[in-house]
């Protein structure tokens, strides 16, 4: 799965954007990224066979204080129903 975002703000030193797949209000991390100078960012996430069979409700990108969170801590900056 490839997720691309644009017009994102520049981050503070340890902050990252983190991508989440959400089903029944339960988020699963799909990677993290830092936007480039133009505010563009991309995540390439390889889903497991089980994840590919899921019917995800939402994809969201949050602004996180650091990478590799198990659950979202920051604000949602982008989201889309799936």
Phi, psi and omega per residue, in radians:
X1 nan 2.330 3.106
X2 -2.006 2.230 3.119
X3 -2.107 2.197 3.114
X4 -2.129 2.440 3.109
X5 -2.331 2.659 3.126
X6 -2.407 2.940 3.141
X7 1.062 0.609 3.113
X8 -1.555 2.625 3.129
X9 -1.349 2.713 3.046
X10 -1.226 2.604 -3.029
X11 -1.788 2.818 3.001
X12 -1.359 3.078 -2.889
X13 -0.925 -0.862 -3.085
X14 -1.774 -0.038 -3.086
X15 -1.213 2.642 3.062
X16 -2.490 2.817 2.913
X17 -1.641 2.323 3.133
X18 -2.120 2.386 -3.113
X19 -1.698 2.412 -3.130
X20 -2.269 2.405 2.919
X21 -1.767 2.318 -3.014
X22 -2.203 2.308 3.040
X23 -2.408 2.229 -3.141
X24 0.925 0.750 3.133
X25 1.103 0.337 3.113
X26 -1.989 1.922 -3.104
X27 -1.464 2.555 3.028
X28 -2.209 2.215 -3.138
X29 -1.169 2.379 3.093
X30 -2.106 0.414 3.073
X31 1.998 2.961 -3.128
X32 -2.389 2.735 -3.141
X33 -2.706 2.876 3.012
X34 -2.033 2.323 3.137
X35 -1.243 2.613 3.082
X36 -1.357 -3.087 -3.079
X37 -1.080 -0.420 3.111
X38 -1.563 0.005 3.130
X39 1.489 0.326 3.139
X40 -1.788 2.504 3.091
X41 -2.581 2.654 -3.123
X42 -2.415 2.464 2.994
X43 -2.202 2.345 2.997
X44 -1.964 2.060 -3.058
X45 -2.147 2.196 3.110
X46 -1.633 1.973 3.137
X47 -1.360 2.583 2.998
X48 -1.287 2.888 3.099
X49 -1.001 -0.743 3.129
X50 -1.106 -0.726 3.128
X51 -1.133 -0.640 3.126
X52 -1.120 -0.483 3.140
X53 -1.418 -0.290 -3.113
X54 -1.193 2.653 3.003
X55 -1.851 1.550 -3.088
X56 -1.192 2.519 3.124
X57 -1.467 -0.756 -2.946
X58 -2.574 2.615 2.902
X59 -2.015 2.318 -3.139
X60 -2.365 2.651 3.024
X61 -2.095 2.230 3.127
X62 -2.011 2.729 3.028
X63 -1.658 1.988 -3.025
X64 -1.954 2.597 3.136
X65 -1.197 -0.382 3.102
X66 -2.785 2.956 -3.080
X67 -1.447 2.917 2.987
X68 1.158 0.644 3.068
X69 -1.309 2.534 3.075
X70 -1.416 -0.517 3.106
X71 -2.362 2.652 3.108
X72 -1.097 2.392 3.053
X73 -2.023 -0.509 -3.044
X74 -1.668 -3.102 -3.130
X75 -1.333 2.572 3.033
X76 -1.323 2.229 3.107
X77 -1.839 -0.432 3.073
X78 -2.578 2.549 3.032
X79 -2.714 2.759 3.127
X80 -2.638 2.394 3.011
X81 -1.223 2.558 3.134
X82 -1.982 nan nan
